[in-house]
Amino acid sequence: TLSPSSAASDVYKRQPETPEHLWLSGMAADSDEYLAVMKAISSSSLSRIEPQTTHNLHDFMGYPGKGAVWIALAAAAQAIQQHPAHHLLICHEQQNGKVWNMVVSPVASVKESGL
């Protein structure tokens, strides 16, 4: 019998997934923030994210203002329906200089999660 605590610990022992998609919002491709983010990504395990799966919302819709985080989240959630993979979101709020990041993941089935 598998207890809930041992099942949960097995889930946490799994290797983390590397995001396959990168969503950027609130930073133009020629901004200092963008250059710093891309430099950090290129020197990490995230460098495996392909250029064709990097989506800079600023490039095709302009700066979304206070909605930067929400627009990137909605776009990634919608994309997961077509391509179930981990998506990394990095959003810059120009009003206060904060940079948000999060990973949006597809729902794992009970079989996949090992529970």
N, C-alpha and C positions, 0 to 999 in steps of 0.2 A: 504494500500500500504506500502510496506517495502522499506525504503530508503536505499541507499548503506551504509550510515554511521551507521544506526541502525543495519543493517545486519552484518557489520564488527564488531561492538561492541558485538553482540551476539556470534560471533565466538570466540572472545577473552575471553568471560566469561566461555567457556567450560573448564572443568578440563583437565589439561595436561595428556597426555598418558605416562605411564611408559614404557620404552623400554623393549622389550621381549628378545632381542638378544644383546650381547656384543661382539664387535670385538676389539681385541687388536693387535697392530702392533708395532714392534720395541722394544719389551721388552721380555726378556727371563723370564720364570717362576721362576727362582731363582734370579732375579735381584732386587735391592732395589726399582726401579721404579714400578715393578710389585707388589711387596709386599705392597707398599704405596697405589697404586691404589685399590688393592683388599681390603685393610683395610678400605679405604674410602667408597667403595661400600657396604661393609658389615654393616656399621653403618649408612646407608641411606635407602631411599625408594627403591633404586636400588638393595637392597639385595634380592628382589623377582626374580631377573634374575636367572634362573635355570643354574646349572653347564653344562648341556648338550647343552645350547644355548649360552655358552661362547666360542668364537672362538679365540684362540691365534695364529695368523698367523706365529709367530716366531717358534712355536712348530713344524709345519709341512713344512715350507719352508725356515726357517732361517731368518736372518735379511735382510729386503728388501732395506736397505740403504735409499737414498733420496726419493724413491718411496713409503715409508711406508704409508703415508696418502692416496695416490692414489690407492694403492692396496687394502687397507681396504675399501675405498669408493666403488671401483668396486665390491668387494666381497659382501658387504652389499646390493648394488643396485641389483646385480644378485639374491641374496637370497630373496629379497622382492618379486620378481616375483613368487617364490614358496610359500613364507609365508609372506603375507602382514601384517606387524607389524612394530612398531618402532624399529630401530636398533641404538644402541649407539656405536660410534667409539671412541677409545682412542688410540692415536698414539704418540710414543716417537721418537724424532729425536736425535739420538746419537751424531751427529755432533755439535749441538748447545744446546742440553739439553731441547729444547722446547717440551711441551706436548700439542698435539692438541686433541680436542674432538668436536664431532658434533653428531647430531641425524639425521638419514636418515629415512624418513617416506614415506609410500605409498601415492599415490595420492588419495585424498578424492573426492568422487563424489559430484556433486552439492547438491544432496539430503542429503548426510552425513554431509556436511559442513553447511547446513542450509541456504545457500544463495538462 
